[in-house]
Amino acid sequence: MRDSVARGLVFFLAWVGLAPAACGSDDAPASGAGSGGTAGGAGSAGQAGRGGGAGSGGSAGTGGAPVDGSGGSNPSGGSGGSNPSGGSAGSSGSGGAAGSGGAGGSGGSGGSPGPSDLPKPPGSGVPRPTGTPGNLTVLDWAGFKGAASYTFDDAQPSHVEHYAELQAAGVPLTFYLNVGGGGENNAAWMRAADDGHELANHTVHHCRADLTGCGGTPLASKEAEIDQCSSYIKDHYGQTVWTMASPFGDNDWNDPASSRFLLNRGVGGGTIAPRDNSDPFNLPCFAANGGEAAAPFSGAIDNARTGGRWVIFLFHSILPTSQNWYAGVEISSITTSIAHGKSLGDVWIDTVVKIGAYWRGQKLFSTLTPATSGAETSWSWSLPPHFPPGRYLRVKVDGGTLKQGGAALGWDDHGYYEVSLDRGSLTLSP
């Protein structure tokens, strides 16, 4: 208990010495939080989950990361949220609910499965095109109208306390973990990994890039803070780490992130369009300021759907909890917005790595110049560094036969072919 209280005191002192800034800092939204993000709701229901939240109790008063300030990109200190408790003993975690809806297959209607694990968009019975070969088009957001990701920062005790409700919402989530708290919630994060959620990098001690404002004694370098966090997640939870979120939204994390990950989430407000110029190593978000009802988040999903964009939500503490470290939001506000997105049926709700890989794959494909040989057209590409394997794009053509590795691709009656990005080439012939 004394160790937990001491760690909580460290986090509290770090917090009061570093006033959080605005906009979903990696941990602290403020006046500029990414409002009005256009958003994508979820597809129809995902596959059944393997059980509810982690039965492990809430963490024992070890503060995770210090609360952050956000403030657009590279926030400077703004006014803070509520004091992180950190020192007080964590309340016991709620018991794991049995078999509520799983994290897997976010939304989409049924139909015969394709080679990918992407959810099915609504609508089926689309006949295979039989026109003149040509006019290859990559479908935005895997055939959905928009996309949304729910991210939770700092490996907070309140995330563990409310894991059962989050799991029951039935969509894959992304948790950005700090791992310097002593492993009190290892069982909970193992369960989250098992349930199909993304566990991603938020550094070991949640420092600024100059190694100040840390929730504990920093490691020797910012690179060590990143690398040891990824190693811990891989070794303890069995997940390769593909994405990061910059502590405090500090832009000086962007360069080391770009040499290690596919994507890095910042804290500036905004949403992402297919093939746009959003920086993959400073992705914008819609950050919760604390105390919101569900309406702002549901509205952001509606806006993303209307605009054909991807909204990334950033949450910190989940209420009710005795450890409201920063910008607490009621669990019902979060889950009600998820339910709203799912009810739309044509919004893809998934992890940052899955939606982000599709986004980056589509951007890559849009830059390719096809080669023609007789009646055959072909495309070739090399994936960017740190690109996860097993990812696909969905495409349509006016007619002809699409092939990869000499084998014809099957037509999905939801209106597309699925193209393996691992293959590195695609051919269209009469």
C-alpha positions in Angstrom: 0.0 0.0 0.0 2.9 2.4 0.9 4.4 1.8 -2.6 1.1 2.5 -4.3 0.6 5.7 -2.3 4.1 6.8 -3.1 3.6 6.2 -6.8 0.3 8.1 -6.6 2.1 11.1 -5.0 4.7 11.1 -7.8 2.0 11.3 -10.4 0.2 14.1 -8.5 3.3 16.1 -8.1 4.1 15.7 -11.7 0.6 16.9 -12.6 0.6 20.0 -10.5 4.0 21.0 -11.8 2.8 20.7 -15.4 -0.6 22.3 -16.0 -2.3 20.4 -18.8 -2.9 22.2 -22.0 -5.8 22.3 -24.4 -7.5 19.8 -26.7 -7.2 16.2 -25.6 -3.6 16.5 -24.8 -2.5 13.2 -25.0 -4.2 13.4 -22.1 -5.9 16.5 -21.7 -8.4 18.1 -23.9 -9.3 21.7 -23.3 -11.0 24.5 -25.0 -9.7 23.5 -28.4 -10.7 19.9 -28.2 -11.3 18.4 -31.5 -14.9 19.5 -31.7 -17.3 18.7 -34.3 -15.2 16.0 -35.8 -17.0 14.5 -38.7 -17.4 10.9 -37.8 -18.1 7.5 -38.8 -20.4 5.3 -36.9 -20.1 1.6 -36.6 -21.3 -1.1 -38.8 -23.8 -3.5 -37.6 -23.1 -5.8 -34.8 -19.6 -7.4 -34.3 -19.1 -11.0 -33.5 -19.9 -12.2 -30.1 -17.3 -11.5 -27.4 -15.7 -14.0 -25.2 -16.8 -12.5 -22.0 -17.1 -9.3 -20.2 -14.6 -7.1 -18.5 -11.6 -8.1 -16.6 -12.6 -9.5 -13.3 -9.4 -8.1 -11.7 -9.9 -5.4 -9.3 -9.2 -1.8 -9.9 -5.6 -0.9 -9.6 -4.3 0.0 -6.2 -3.8 3.7 -6.3 -0.8 3.7 -8.6 -1.3 6.7 -10.9 -0.7 5.8 -14.5 0.4 8.6 -16.6 0.2 12.1 -15.3 -2.8 13.9 -16.6 -1.9 15.8 -19.6 -2.5 19.0 -21.1 -3.4 19.1 -24.6 -3.7 21.9 -26.8 -3.6 21.3 -30.4 -0.4 20.1 -31.5 2.5 20.5 -29.0 0.4 21.9 -26.2 1.8 24.1 -23.6 0.4 24.2 -20.2 -3.2 25.2 -20.0 -5.5 24.8 -17.1 -5.9 21.4 -15.8 -8.7 19.0 -15.2 -9.5 17.4 -11.9 -6.7 16.3 -9.7 -5.5 12.8 -10.4 -5.9 10.9 -7.3 -3.3 8.3 -7.8 -2.5 7.9 -4.1 -5.8 6.5 -2.9 -6.4 2.9 -3.1 -8.2 1.8 -6.2 -11.7 0.5 -5.8 -12.2 -3.1 -6.5 -12.8 -3.8 -10.2 -16.2 -4.8 -11.3 -16.6 -8.5 -11.9 -16.2 -9.6 -15.5 -19.5 -9.9 -17.2 -20.1 -13.1 -18.9 -20.1 -13.3 -22.7 -21.3 -9.9 -23.6 -20.8 -8.7 -27.1 -17.3 -9.1 -28.3 -14.8 -6.7 -29.6 -14.3 -8.4 -32.9 -16.1 -7.7 -36.2 -17.2 -4.1 -35.8 -20.4 -3.6 -37.7 -21.4 -4.6 -41.1 -24.0 -7.0 -42.5 -23.7 -10.6 -43.1 -22.7 -12.5 -46.2 -20.0 -14.9 -47.3 -16.7 -14.1 -45.7 -13.9 -12.8 -47.9 -10.2 -13.4 -47.3 -9.8 -10.3 -45.0 -11.1 -9.8 -41.4 -12.7 -6.5 -42.4 -16.3 -6.1 -41.4 -19.0 -6.3 -44.1 -20.6 -3.0 -45.1 -24.4 -3.0 -45.5 -26.0 -4.1 -48.8 -25.5 -7.3 -50.7 -26.6 -9.0 -53.9 -24.4 -6.7 -56.1 -23.6 -8.6 -59.3 -20.0 -9.0 -60.5 -19.3 -6.2 -63.1 -19.1 -7.4 -66.7 -18.2 -4.2 -68.6 -14.9 -3.2 -70.2 -11.9 -3.8 -67.9 -10.7 -0.6 -66.3 -11.6 2.2 -63.9 -10.2 0.5 -60.8 -11.3 2.3 -57.6 -10.4 1.7 -54.0 -13.5 1.9 -51.7 -13.3 4.5 -49.0 -13.3 3.1 -45.4 -13.7 -0.5 -46.7 -17.1 0.3 -48.2 -18.5 2.1 -45.1 -19.6 5.8 -45.2 -17.2 6.8 -42.4 -15.1 5.4 -39.6 -14.5 5.9 -35.9 -12.0 4.7 -33.3 -12.3 4.9 -29.5 -9.0 5.4 -27.7 -8.2 5.4 -24.0 -5.0 6.9 -22.6 -2.8 6.1 -19.6 -3.8 2.5 -18.6 -5.9 4.1 -15.9 -7.6 2.2 -13.1 -11.0 3.5 -14.2 -10.5 1.7 -17.6 -10.1 -1.6 -15.7 -13.1 -0.8 -13.4 -15.3 -0.2 -16.4 -13.9 -2.8 -18.8 -17.0 -5.0 -18.5 -19.2 -2.2 -19.9 -16.6 -1.3 -22.6 -16.4 -4.9 -23.7 -20.2 -5.3 -23.7 -20.4 -2.4 -26.2 -19.1 -4.9 -28.8 -16.5 -2.9 -30.8 -12.7 -3.2 -30.9 -11.0 -0.4 -28.9 -7.5 1.0 -28.7 -5.8 1.4 -25.3 -2.6 3.5 -25.1 -0.7 2.1 -22.2 1.9 3.5 -19.9 3.7 0.5 -18.4 5.7 2.1 -15.5 3.1 1.4 -12.8 4.4 -1.9 -11.6 2.1 -4.3 -13.5 -0.9 -4.1 -11.1 -3.4 -4.6 -14.0 -1.5 -7.1 -16.1 -4.4 -9.6 -16.0 -6.8 -7.0 -17.1 -4.7 -6.0 -20.1 -4.1 -9.6 -21.0 -7.9 -10.0 -21.1 -8.2 -7.0 -23.3 -5.7 -8.3 -25.7 -7.4 -11.7 -25.7 -10.7 -9.9 -26.5 -9.3 -8.4 -29.7 -8.6 -4.8 -28.5 -5.4 -3.0 -29.6 -2.8 -2.4 -26.9 -0.5 0.4 -28.0 2.4 2.6 -27.0 2.1 5.6 -24.7 5.7 5.3 -23.3 6.8 3.9 -20.0 6.5 7.0 -17.8 4.3 9.4 -19.8 6.9 12.2 -20.0 7.2 15.1 -22.3 9.8 14.5 -25.0 12.5 16.3 -23.0 11.8 13.8 -20.2 10.2 16.2 -17.9 6.7 15.9 -16.3 7.1 12.2 -16.0 5.0 9.8 -13.9 8.1 8.3 -12.3 11.8 8.3 -12.9 12.3 8.6 -16.7 14.5 6.2 -18.6 17.8 7.5 -20.2 16.2 8.7 -23.5 12.9 9.2 -25.2 13.7 6.3 -27.5 14.1 4.1 -24.5 10.8 5.2 -23.1 9.2 4.1 -26.4 11.1 0.9 -26.9 10.7 -0.5 -23.4 6.9 0.2 -23.5 6.6 -1.8 -26.8 8.7 -4.6 -25.4 6.6 -4.8 -22.3 3.4 -5.0 -24.2 4.8 -7.7 -26.5 6.3 -9.7 -23.7 3.4 -9.5 -21.3 0.4 -9.3 -23.5 1.6 -11.0 -26.7 0.8 -8.1 -29.1 3.1 -6.4 -31.5 2.7 -2.7 -31.2 1.8 -0.8 -34.4 0.7 2.6 -33.2 1.6 5.2 -30.5 0.0 8.3 -28.9 2.3 11.1 -27.9 2.2 11.9 -24.2 0.9 15.5 -23.7 0.6 15.7 -27.5 4.2 16.8 -27.5 5.2 17.0 -31.2 8.8 16.1 -30.4 7.6 12.5 -30.0 6.7 12.5 -33.7 10.1 11.8 -35.2 11.0 8.8 -33.0 7.4 7.5 -33.5 7.8 7.7 -37.3 10.8 5.3 -37.2 9.0 2.7 -35.1 5.3 2.7 -35.9 2.7 2.9 -38.6 0.8 5.7 -36.9 1.1 8.2 -34.0 -2.0 9.9 -32.6 -1.6 13.5 -31.5 -4.1 15.7 -29.7 -5.0 18.4 -32.2 -8.7 18.6 -33.1 -10.0 17.3 -36.4 -10.9 14.3 -38.5 -9.2 12.4 -41.4 -10.4 12.0 -45.0 -9.4 9.3 -47.4 -6.2 10.2 -49.3 -5.9 13.5 -47.4 -2.7 15.1 -46.2 -3.1 14.3 -42.5 0.2 13.6 -40.9 0.2 9.9 -40.0 2.5 10.6 -37.1 0.4 13.4 -35.6 -3.1 12.2 -36.3 -5.9 14.6 -35.0 -8.6 13.5 -32.6 -11.8 14.5 -30.9 -10.8 14.7 -27.2 -13.2 14.6 -24.3 -12.9 17.6 -22.0 -14.7 15.9 -19.2 -18.4 15.8 -18.1 -19.9 15.4 -21.6 -23.1 13.6 -22.2 -23.3 11.2 -25.2 -24.6 13.8 -27.6 -21.3 15.4 -28.6 -19.7 12.1 -29.4 -22.7 10.8 -31.3 -22.8 14.1 -33.2 -19.1 13.7 -34.1 -20.0 10.3 -35.5 -22.8 11.7 -37.5 -20.5 14.4 -38.9 -17.8 11.9 -39.9 -20.4 9.7 -41.6 -21.8 12.7 -43.5 -18.4 13.9 -44.5 -16.9 10.5 -45.3 -14.2 10.8 -42.7 -12.5 9.1 -39.8 -12.9 10.4 -36.2 -10.6 9.2 -33.4 -12.0 9.8 -29.9 -9.7 10.4 -27.0 -10.8 9.5 -23.5 -9.0 9.6 -20.2 -10.8 8.8 -16.9 -14.1 6.9 -17.0 -16.7 7.8 -14.3 -17.8 6.8 -11.8 -14.4 6.2 -10.2 -12.5 7.2 -7.1 -9.5 7.9 -9.3 -10.6 10.6 -11.7 -7.2 11.5 -13.0 -8.3 13.8 -15.8 -11.3 14.8 -17.8 -13.7 12.1 -16.5 -16.6 11.1 -18.7 -19.5 8.8 -17.6 -19.3 5.3 -18.9 -22.8 5.7 -20.2 -21.8 8.6 -22.4 -19.2 6.5 -24.1 -21.3 3.4 -24.5 -24.3 5.3 -25.7 -22.3 6.9 -28.4 -20.9 3.6 -29.5 -24.5 2.2 -29.6 -25.5 5.1 -31.7 -22.7 4.6 -34.2 -23.5 0.9 -34.5 -27.2 1.6 -35.0 -26.3 3.6 -38.2 -25.1 0.3 -39.8 -22.8 2.0 -42.3 -20.0 3.3 -40.1 -16.8 1.3 -39.4 -15.8 1.3 -35.7 -12.5 -0.4 -35.2 -9.0 0.0 -33.7 -6.6 2.7 -34.8 -4.3 0.2 -36.4 -6.9 -1.5 -38.5 -8.6 1.6 -39.8 -5.3 3.4 -40.1 -3.7 0.6 -42.1 -6.6 0.8 -44.6 -6.2 4.6 -44.8 -2.5 4.4 -45.4 -2.9 1.5 -47.9 -5.4 3.5 -49.9 -3.2 6.6 -49.9 -0.3 4.5 -51.2 -2.4 2.9 -53.9 -3.6 6.3 -55.1 0.0 7.3 -55.9 0.7 4.3 -58.1 1.1 4.5 -61.9 -0.2 1.4 -63.6 1.8 -0.4 -66.3 0.2 -1.7 -69.4 1.2 -4.7 -71.5 -1.2 -5.6 -74.3 -4.7 -5.8 -72.8 -3.3 -6.3 -69.3 -2.8 -3.6 -66.7 -0.8 -4.1 -63.5 0.1 -2.2 -60.3 3.1 -2.8 -58.1 3.9 -1.4 -54.7 6.1 -1.6 -51.6 4.5 -1.1 -48.2 5.8 1.6 -45.9 7.9 0.5 -42.8 6.1 -0.9 -39.8 3.0 -1.9 -41.8 1.1 -4.8 -40.2 0.7 -8.0 -42.2 -2.6 -9.4 -43.4 -4.2 -6.1 -44.5 -6.5 -5.7 -47.5 -8.0 -3.0 -49.7 -11.5 -3.3 -51.2 -11.7 -2.3 -54.9 -14.1 -2.3 -57.7 -13.7 -2.2 -61.5 -16.0 -1.8 -64.5 -15.2 -5.4 -65.7 -12.4 -7.9 -66.4 -10.5 -10.2 -64.0 -8.4 -9.1 -61.2 -5.5 -11.4 -60.2 -2.8 -11.7 -57.5 -0.1 -14.3 -57.7 -1.7 -15.7 -60.9 -5.0 -16.5 -59.1 -8.3 -14.7 -59.9 -9.8 -12.7 -57.0 -13.3 -13.6 -55.9 -16.1 -11.1 -56.2 -17.9 -10.2 -52.9 -21.6 -9.4 -53.6 -21.3 -6.5 -51.2 -19.7 -4.8 -54.2 -16.0 -5.3 -54.2 -12.9 -7.5 -54.6 -10.4 -7.8 -51.7 -6.8 -7.0 -52.6 -4.0 -8.3 -50.4 -1.5 -5.6 -49.6 1.1 -8.2 -48.7 1.2 -9.4 -52.3 2.6 -6.2 -53.6 1.1 -6.4 -57.0 -2.3 -6.6 -58.8 -3.2 -7.4 -62.4 -6.4 -6.6 -64.4 -7.0 -8.5 -67.6 -10.0 -9.1 -69.9 
